[in-house]
């Protein structure tokens, strides 16, 4: 990881007061110290001015039998604002 950016303003936006990187993920720590991710701060992907719900796409993809788990994220795109990216995990065993 890095300690920050060359621009102090970008560093202040990206890191909290304790030096942790703000990822946009929500979670909680268990009694054993493990991190459990429970959601995200931003669920909307903005592509060419259109608001796209990452949760809706994930719900749709979860219905497919060849999808075990999925996470939909927005990736920066100079021409469109953001691209929609789905990270898909196969279910255990052979694909249907």
N, C-alpha and C positions, 0 to 999 in steps of 0.2 A: 504494500500500500504506500501511499505518499503522505507527507506531512502537510501538504497544501499546494497552492498554486503560486505562480509568480505574482499574480494580482491579489493583494490582500483582501479585496472585496469578494473575489470568487472563493477564497478560502473561508471567509466568514459565512458565506451562504452554504457551502458544502459541508462544514463541520460544526458540531455543537460545541458548547462551552467546555465539555470534557475531552474534546478532541476526537469524538466518534463521527464517522462519515454518515451523513443523512442519506439513506438509500431509498426512502419512500416506503419501505416495508414496515408492517406492524407486527408485533409479536410480544411474547412474554417469556420470562425465564422460569424454568421449573425449579423445584426444591433442590434438584441435583445439579443445577447450573446449566442445563441445556436450553437452547433457544428454540421456541416453537413459533413458527410464522403463522399468523392468523389472518392476514389480509394486507392491503396496501392503502396508502393515503390517496393516491390518484388512480381512479378506475377508468378515466376517460382518455381515449387516444384521439387527438385532433388531427385529421387528415384532410387537407384542402378545405378547411373551414367546417368540416363535418365532424360532429362528436360521435365517436364509436365506443360502445361499452365493452371493455375487455371481459367483464364478467359474462355478458351475454354470449360472446363468442366462445368462451371457455365452456359454458353450459351446453352449447350446441355441439361442440367437439366431444364432450364427455359422453354424449349419446352414441357415438360410433363405437362398435365392438372392438376395433383395433387400437383404441385409445385407452391407456391405463390412467394417465394423469396428464394435465396440460396446464401451461401458464401462458397467458397472452400479455405481451408487453408492447409498448410503443418505442420505436427506435427513431432517432433523429434523421430527417431527410430534408435536404436543402430545398427541393422543389415542392414537396408536399406538406412540410411541417413535421409529420411523423409517419412512419411505416408501421403496419400491424404485423407483428411477429408472433407466431405460436411455437412454443417449445413443447414438443409432444413426447411422452414416454409410452412405450408399448406396455400392455399388460403382461403379467408373468405367463410363461408358457408359449405355445405356438400361436401365431396370429390366426384369427378366425378367417 
